[in-house]
């Protein structure tokens, strides 16, 4: 039985029935139960409004002032008693009254003439068991919510909660809320720690990282783990750059002391990218993008330092045309570095096997910044340079892959419909594969969903090109437009990169999510869940039976040389 407050309220206009119920309840629950009996709805409500919560309310249908159904509605309207167990009692075997009582929040009902010790005991046991189950579900939900808001390893906020905090600050409109700095951290060479000492040691380093940063910040600042060894910090209410530098210097000072791992003492360094609100931007996604660009430049310059976004050359270009011109020149002169993501296969949360590599960002050395591949292609298209940039990037991607070739590793390159429809495009790619001695079956050609939907009339031509090769064609960013389901079936692509962001921003209903995944599975394609940014994202995708993943949650590499050294 449930642990009780030892207090039961009976609302019944019959003193005889009150006495009868008390007798049964004492036998069922013991003599030391405080049982109060009142004869009207008003008296019952007055007692409840004193604030003491009963373990159980016995409520009669026929009352002298207000009937039991209306009294039930009043009780349930009070937050304090919305979960209190209520047993509804009626003198009539009226099915309509019974249904109304259950509909309006009663946990069970009994016909008064049939009440005896056995029937009352059975009903109370059932009510309390259901109450316990609801309580357990409530506590479990709270536990899940907490887990969904905090990183389970380090105890700090996770990406979901951190972005919600930032979003609320930006929406508040208060001047003091809008003056803050966003730090993005990476632990330098963190992969080497895992490789040399094991993942247990890596976990200890992550916990100690949180400890040392926490000692350098104020209670109103917010530290979060975004995934892997990537952390973020919200530094609130800053007056100027000097305030931000003071925090950064204090953090770096805390990393002067060596870290103890097993019997060894090692030096751990960190890199930080910093952006300011509102000086750099007051748009959430741009804040992360700006800080990320600054972080990448800090690492590119040699790590163990911080970098302000406002000091990057990229931040000084308000003219997109000039910025694009420099970017294209850097690509043409191979004055870039390319950042890659791994594709992982996994049937559980702890073990992943690498199955492929895809490019995700380009670092322009003149702009001192990395730019997302999709943004690069968009900028090139707007300046009528799409085909030129596409051709050059494919060459650079395949050249990188030739240097890190693993026979069983797939390698993705991004293509546009316009480029693939060019008469010489496929032959050019085939020749590159021959020159670099890359098996053509390892190549994944990735085409954006938007690109295909916008050129739906060219599906037949694209299908003809696909059927001439043994390349693996994949949709990218799949899921935002149901219109893409038609070409998905018609083109018979090998697979799709399912963008998990849509499950957080557009399709949040579980049933609709499952429908979308099942529709894709119905076309018998390989599904890779892309843009995985947290353990929650991965768990959600695994719930829908997806076992291939990619995204920043796994990102532990920057360039081709690091891929080459990675143990696969």
N, C-alpha and C positions, 0 to 999 in steps of 0.2 A: 504494500500500500504506500501511498505518497506520504512524505514527511509533511505533517500538517501544522498550520498556525493554531489549530485546535479551536476554531471558531466557525460556526455554521449559522446562517440566517434563514429563518422560515418566514415567508410572507403568505399568510393564509387567514381568511376571515373566520375560520372555524377553530375555536379554542380546543375542541375535541380532537380535530385532526393534528393540531400543533402538538398536543400531548402525546398522541399516538406516534407521530414521527420522531419525537424526542426519545421515546421508549426504544424504538427500533434502532435509532442512531447510536444510543448509548450501548446497546448490545453489540452493534456492528463495529463501532470505533472506540468504545471504552467510555468509562464514566467521567473522565477528566476533560470532556469536550464542552466548551462554552457554546450553548445553543440558545440563540435569541429568537423569539417569536413575536411577530407583529401582525396586525389584522388589516392593514390597508397599504395601498401603494405608496401614499404619502409618507407614512411612518417608516416604511422600508427604505425609501429614498433618503429620508432624513438621517437614518442610521448609516447608510452607505456614504453619505456626504461628510460624515465625521472622519472618513479617510481610512478606517480599518478594513482590510480586505478579507472577506470570508474565504474559507477553503471551498465552500459550497453554498449555493443559494437554492432553496426549495421554493418555487414560485407557483402559486395557484392561479388558475385562469379567471375564476369569478372572484372579484374584489369589490368592495362597496363604492370605491371612488373611480378608479381607472382599471380597465380589464388587464389581465396578465400579459397579453401580447403587447399592448402599448407600454406597460411597465418594463417589459423585456427590452423593447426598443430604447427606452430611456437609459436603462442600465448599460446597454452595449454602446450607447453614444458617449459614455464617460470613458476616457482613455484608461483610467485606473482599473476599470472592471471589464475591459474588452475581452480578457482571456479567462475571467473567473468562471469556473464550472457552474452551470445552471441546470437544474432538473425541473422541468415544467410539469405541473400537475393539473389534471382536468377531471371534472366529475362526469364528463360525457365521453363516450367512445366515438368521438367525432374525428374522422380522419382529416378533415379540413383544418381543424384547430391544431392537430398534431403537426401537420405539414407547415402551417404558419409559424408555429413555435420554433421548429427546426430551422426554417428559412430565416427567421429573425435572430438566431443566435443561441437557441437552447441546445444543450449538449445531448439531452435525452428527454423523453416524456413518459409519464405513467398515468394510467387511469386510477383515480383515487380509490374506487371500490376494490381494486385489485392489488392495492399496496399491502404487502406484508414484509416480514423481516427478510425473507429469501429474495423477493423481487426487488426490494430496495437495495439490498446488499449487491445483487447482480448489477443493477443500474449504476450504483456508485462506483463499483470496481471498474466497470466499463468506462465511465466518465473520467475517473482518475487515470486510468491507463492511457486513454486518448490524450488527456492533458499532459501526461509525462512525455508522450511521443511528440506532441507539439513543442513542448519545452526543449526536448532533445534536438528537434529539427531547428528550433530558433537558435539554440546555442551553437549548433553545427553551422548554421548560416552565418552567425556572427564570427565564428572561427574562420569560415571560408572568406568572409569579407575582409577580416583582418589579414589573412594570408594574401588576399588579392591586393591589399594596400601596402604591405610591407615585404621586404626581402627576407626570406626565411633564414638565410645564412647569417647576415650581418645585423638584421633588426632595424635597418634604416628604411625610409620610404622606398617604394619601387617606382618604376617609370609611370605607372598609371596614376598613383597618388600625386607624384611630383608634378606631372603635367596638369592635373586637376587644380593643384595649389597655384601654379603659375597662371592658369586660365582664369581662376577666380580673382587673382590680383589684377590682371589686365582688364577684367570686366568691371572691377569696383569703381573705377573712375577717380578714386582718391589720389591726389598728387603724391602723397607719401608712399602709397602702395606701388606707384609706377616708377619709383627711383630705386632700381636694384641692379645687381650684376648676376649674370649666369656664368658659372664655371663648369667646364667639362674636363674631366680628368681621365688620363690613362696611366696605368702602372707600367713603366718602361720595361720591356723585355719580360713581361709576365709569363709568356709561354715557356721561356727557358727555365723558370722556377718550377712549373708543372712538369717539364720534361726531366729535369735533374733531380727533383726531390719528391715528385708525385703530387697528385691533386689534393691530398690532405694538407700538404705544406702550402699549396696555393690558397686553400681555404683559410689557413691561419694568417697568411699575408693579407688577404682581403679584410679579415676581421681587425687586424692590427692597423691597416690603412684607415679604416673607419674610426678606430680609437684615436689615432694621431690627428686626423683632420678634425674630429669632434672637439678635441682639446684646444683647437686654434680658433674655433668659431663661437658665436654667441647663441644663446638659447633660441632666439627668434629666427636664426638662419636655418635652412633646411638642407640636409644631406640626403642623397638618394643613390641607390644602385640601379643603373639602367640596364645592365646585363654584362656578363663576363667580368672584365676588369675595368669597365667604363662606369664612372660615377659622375654625378652632377651635384652642384651646390648652388643654392639660392642665397645670395648675400643681400639682405633687405635694408631699406632706408639708408642708402649711401648718398653722401653729399657730393662726392667727386672722385676722381681717379685715385687720389692719395688714400682715401678710405679703402679702396679695393686693393691697392698695392700692399697696404698694411696687412690685410687678411692673407693675401697670397704669400707675402714674406714670412708671416708667422707659420703658415702651413709648411713651407719649405724648411723652415728652421726645425720643425718637429721631425723631419725626415733625415736629419743629420746623424742621428743615432742608428747604429746597425740593427738589423733584424736578426733575431735568433731563430734558426731553423735546425731542428735536431741538435747536433753538436756544433753546427757551423754558425758563424755570424756573417751576414752578407749585407751589402749596401743596396738599398732599394731606392730608386729615384722615380719621380713622377713628372708628367707633362700636363700643362693646363692651358686650355683655350678659354678666353674671357670675352664676353660681349656685354654691353650695357643697355639698359632700358631707361629712358626712351631714346638715348643718343644714337644708338645703332639701329634699333627697330623696336616697335611695341607689338609685333605680330608673333604669336607663339612659335609657329614653325620656322620663321625667319630667325628667331632668337637661337634656336637649336642649330640651325644651319650656319649661322654666323660664328657661334662658339665652336662648332665642329671644324669649320675652316681654320679658325685660329689654332685649335688644338693640332690639327694636321701639320700646320706650318711649324709649330713648336717642336714637333717630333722630327719634321724634315730638317730643321736647323741643327739637330743633334740631341734632342730630348733634354730632360732635367731642367726645364725652364717653363715660364709662362709667356703667353702671347696674347695681346689685345687684338681683337678683330679690327678695331679702328686704325691700327698701325699697318695693316696689310694693304698692298697695292690694290687688291680687288675692291676694298671698301671705298676707294677714292674715285671709282668710276660710276658716275650717275648715268653716263651715256652708254646704253647697252650695245650700241653699234660699235663704239670704240673698243669696249670690253671684248666683244665677239671677234673683232679683227685681230686683237692680240692673241686670243685663245686659238684661233684658226692658224695663226702664224706659228704658235708654239707646237701645235699638232703637226703642221707641215714640216717643221724642223726637228721633229721628235724630241722637242724640249719639254717633255711631260713625263710624269710617272703615273702608273696605272694601279689603282687599288682593286683587289679582288675579294670576292666572297667565296667560301666553300659551299657546296651542296652536300648536305648530310643525309644519310639514311639511318633511321633508328626505330626500334620497336618499343623502347622504354625511355625514361627521362634521363638516365644516367650514362648510357653508352651510345655513341654515334660513330658511324663509319663514313668516311669521306668518299663521295661518288663523283664529284665534279667541281669545276671552278667556273665562276662567271665574273666579268668585270663589273664594278659598281660605281667607281669614281675616277676622275682624271685630275691629276695635280698639275696645274700650270705653273711653271717655275717663275715666269715673269709676273703673273698675277698673284703669286705667293698664296695660292688657294686651290682647294680641291672642289670639283664641280661634278654633280651627279651626271651619269651618262645620259639620262633622259633629257636633262637640261641642256647638255652639250648639243644633242641632236636637235632639240627645239630651237636653240639659238642659231645653229647652222642652217636649219630649214628656213627660218625667217629671213636669212641673209643670202638665200639661194646658193648655199655652199654644202647642202646636205649630202649630195653624191660624192663630192670631193672628200669631205670629212669622213663619211662612211667608209670609203675605200681605204683611206689612210689608217683609220682606227682598226679595221679588220686586219690589215697587214701587221700593225703593232701588236694586236692581241695574239695573233697566231705566232708571231716571232717570240713573244713571251712564253707561249705554251710550248714551243719547240725546245726552249731552254729548260723547261721543268717537266717534260713529257713523262707521263705515266701511262702505260698501255691501257690500263683499265679505267682511266679517268676521263670523264666527259668534259668538254670545254665549250663554253657558250660565247657567242658573239652576237651583238645586237644589230639587227638589220631593219631597214624601212621597206615598205611595199614598193615605193618608188625605185629604190636601189635594186631590189630583186627583179623588178620588171625590166630593168636595163638589159639589153641583149647580151652584153659581155660580162655581166656580174657573176653568174654562176661559174663560167669558165675561168674568170679571174681567181675566184676562191679555190677552185679545183687545182689550178696551177700553183697557188701558194701552198696548198696542202702537200702537193708533190715536192715542191722545192724544200719545204721544211720537214718532209718525211713524217707527216701526221696522218694517221688512219682517218679516212673520211667518215667512218662510222662513229668516231668519237666527237664529231662536231655537232653542236646544238645551235641552230639559227633561231634567235629569239625576236619575235615581232610583237610590238605593242598592240593590245586590244583596241585602243583608240584608233590606231593607224588602220587596222583592218575594217573597223566599223565605218570609218569615214570614207573608205574606198571599197565598199561592199560590192560595187559593180565589177571589181577586178578579181573577184574570188576565183572565177574559172581560169583566168590566166595564171594566178598564183598556184592553183592546183596543178596545172600542167607543168610548171617549173618544179614544184615539189616532187612530182612523180618521176622526174628525170634524174634525181639524185638519191643517195642513201643517207643524206643529212637528216638529223632529227629536228623537225620544226616544232617550236613551242610558242604558245601565246604568252605574252608577258602582261602583268597587272590585270589578270583575268578576274572578272566578277562584278565590275562596276556597272556594266551594261548587259542586260539580258539579251540585247540584240546580238551579242557575240556568240550566242548559243547556235544560231544558224550556221555561221561559217565554221564553228567548232565541229559540227557534224559533217558539213559539206567538204571541208578541207582535209578531214581525217588526219589532223596533226598528231604528232607523237605524244605531246604532253602540254600541260599548262603550268604557268607560275601563278598560283592563286594568291592574290594580294590579301593578306590577313588584316590589313587596315580597314577594309570594307566591313569586316565583322565588328569593328569598334565604332565606325563612323556612319555606316549606311544600313547594313543588315544586322541589327542587334538582336532580333527575335530568333530564339534557338530553332524554332520550327522552320523559319525561312532559310536560316543558315544550312540546315540539314537538307532542305529541298534543293538549294543551289549545289551543294556537294554531290548529292545523288544524281542531279542532272548531268554534272560533269562526268561522274563515274559511269553514267549510262552510255557515254561516247567511247568508253574503253581506252582512256588516255592516262598517261602517267601524270600524277599531280604532285607538284612541289609547292609547299606552303612558303611563300616569300614574305619578306618584311617581318620576320619573327623578331620581336624586340624584348620579349620576356618569357619567363618559364610558363606563365599563364597562357600566352599565345600558343606555345608548343603543346601544352596539355590540351587546349581546346581543339587544335588540329588533330591530335592523336585520338581524341574522343570521336572525331568523325572518320577515323580509319585512315588518316593520311600519315605516311611514314617517311616522307622526304621533306627537308627543311632548308631554308637559307635566310640570312638576315643578320642584323647587327648584334643580336643576342649571342651569335657564335663568332663574331668577327674578332680574330686574333692576329690578323696579318695585314700588311699594307701593300707590298709590292711583289713582283715576280721572284726576286731573290729569296724572300722569306718563304714563298711557296716551295721553292727548290729545296730549302733546308728543312721543310716540314716533314715529319715522319708520318707517312701514310701507311 
